[in-house]
Amino acid sequence: MFAYIKKTNYKYIGITNYPNLRKNKRRMLGDYLRLGDKWRAINFTKEPYNLQEPTYNLSDKNDLTDLDKNKYMSIWKNEDFNLYNLNNKL
């Protein structure tokens, strides 16, 4: 997915991000069955994504869940959206 994004001619890209997460956790099958979807909070600057710090972090916080109190729209410039580590690990 990210490889296709990088090939497009964009100036900036915004992705929902949880920058205060210390570690990205994998979901187990039981989590999908219990939660009913495949959604999870991700910090794109941590393993396995390892993107550099975003150019901007726009607050998208709300009080719906504890995780949403740490929700941001992170913005990267095209030239800063480095996928080297991502392509080698995923």
N, C-alpha and C positions, 0 to 999 in steps of 0.2 A: 504494500500500500504506500509506504513512504517513498519508495523509489519512483512511483508514478507521480506523486506530489512534487518531488524535486524536479522532475522533467518539465513541469508546467512553468509558464512565464509569469510568476507572481513576484510582487515586491516584498510583501509581508505575509506570514501565515499565522493564524491564531488557533490555538488548541487548548481545550479545557485541561487544566493542569492542577495538581495538588502539591505545590512546592515544599510544603512543610512535612510531607511524608518522608520518613528516614529510609524506608525500604519498600520497594514494590513487592506485593505479595501475589502469588499465583492463586487462582481460585480452584477449588476442588469440585468434583461432580456434585457432592452434597450441597455445596453453596449454590450451584445453579438450580438444583431442585428446590431448595428452600427459598431462594430469592426470586426465582422465576425469570431471571434474565442473565446475561453475561456481562453486565456492567461492573466496573470496579474503578476505584480511584487509582490514578497513576501519577507518579512524579517522573516526567520525561527527562530530568537531569540525572536520574539514578539508573542502575542496571535494570534491564538490559539495553535501555535506550541511549543513555549517556550523552544526551544533547547538552550543549553548553548552556549557560544561564541565558534566559530570554532577554531580548532587548527591552521589553516592557512586560509588566505584570499588572493586569487590570482586575480589580477585585470583582468577584462574582459571588460573594458570600451571601448566605441566607441562613435561616434558622430551621430549615426542613429536617436536616439530620446533623449529627456531629461532624461528619465529613464535609458537609457543605459550608461549614464555618471556615474552612481552609481551601476554598475553591477559587481559582483564578482563571482568567483568559490570558494565557501567556502568548506573547507575540515575538516571533523571530523574523529577522530579515532573511531573505533568500540566501544570501552569501554566508550567513551565520548558521543556517540550518544544516549542520554537518552530519551526514549519514554514514560516515566511514565505519564507526563502531557498530552502528545498527545493522548495516549490511553484512558485516562479518559475523554477527551473533545470531541473527534471526533467520 
